[in-house]
Amino acid sequence: MLITPNMTMLDVAMNATGTVESVFDILLVNDKSITDTPHIGDNYLIPADAATDSSQQQYLQDNKIIIATGNDPTLYIGISYWKVEVDFKIS
């Protein structure tokens, strides 16, 4: 499975198999941890014996839905996220 922007490990599992139960099988075969952040462009192996939900998988494919719930750090701009004397200068 090709990783796209803002995917978490749970997103990888949902997109690939239609269920989050498969996340640990996917992590094991790819030598990853649940806390790892998938990198855009990486290609993860999906084991044939991973748990699947075929109706959920079909729904995602039919509706061209890609689940990507991760955060984009470039979205955190503005005074609400600035730190005094780091991003926000006082003169």
BELLIN-V164737 format. One record per residue. RES is the residue in three letters. BURIAL is 1 if it has 16 or more other C-alpha atoms within 10 Angstrom, else 0. D_LAST is the distance of its C-alpha to the last C-alpha in whole Angstrom. Layout:
RES|BURIAL|D_LAST + RES|BURIAL|D_LAST
This chain:
MET|0|50 + LEU|0|47 + ILE|1|44 + THR|1|42 + PRO|0|38 + ASN|1|37 + MET|1|40 + THR|1|40 + MET|1|43 + LEU|1|45 + ASP|1|44 + VAL|1|46 + ALA|1|49 + MET|1|49 + ASN|1|49 + ALA|1|52 + THR|1|54 + GLY|1|53 + THR|1|53 + VAL|1|50 + GLU|1|53 + SER|1|53 + VAL|1|50 + PHE|1|51 + ASP|1|54 + ILE|1|52 + LEU|1|49 + LEU|0|52 + VAL|0|54 + ASN|0|50 + ASP|0|50 + LYS|0|46 + SER|0|45 + ILE|0|44 + THR|0|40 + ASP|0|40 + THR|0|38 + PRO|1|40 + HIS|0|39 + ILE|0|40 + GLY|0|43 + ASP|0|45 + ASN|0|48 + TYR|1|49 + LEU|0|53 + ILE|1|54 + PRO|0|57 + ALA|0|61 + ASP|0|61 + ALA|1|58 + ALA|1|58 + THR|1|58 + ASP|0|58 + SER|0|59 + SER|0|59 + GLN|0|55 + GLN|1|55 + GLN|0|57 + TYR|0|55 + LEU|1|52 + GLN|0|54 + ASP|0|55 + ASN|0|52 + LYS|0|50 + ILE|0|48 + ILE|0|46 + ILE|1|44 + ALA|1|40 + THR|0|38 + GLY|0|36 + ASN|0|32 + ASP|0|30 + PRO|0|27 + THR|0|26 + LEU|0|26 + TYR|0|23 + ILE|0|20 + GLY|0|18 + ILE|0|16 + SER|0|19 + TYR|0|19 + TRP|0|15 + LYS|0|14 + VAL|0|11 + GLU|0|10 + VAL|0|13 + ASP|0|13 + PHE|0|10 + LYS|0|6 + ILE|0|4 + SER|0|0
